[in-house]
Amino acid sequence: MRSPEASAAGEALLRRLRRLVARAATVRGSDRKQLLALLDDFETTRRGLLRECAEIEGEMRQATVRTTAIGAYLRNAQAGRGKRHN
């Protein structure tokens, strides 16, 4: 399970992305310095979001493995009980 700090970091990145999109709508195409700064901010935010996605994907993979293991354990336990009663 993700920690509250990790969830807060992901939410902060999404808020930052929304602010950047709003800022991008106001930038004029002729303002080269602002465009370069905006591109840099977008790239930094994108990398952070990709890192968060990779972390969540890893946690989902781990949860899938645990679910499979629990299912196998349950089937084995049920099979063992059935053999004792026969």
Secondary structure, DSSP 8 states (H G I E B T S, - for coil): ---HHHHHHHHHHHHHHHHHHHHHHH--TT-HHHHHHHHHHHHHHHHHHHHHHHHHHHHHHHHHHHHHHHHHHHHHHHHHHHHHH-
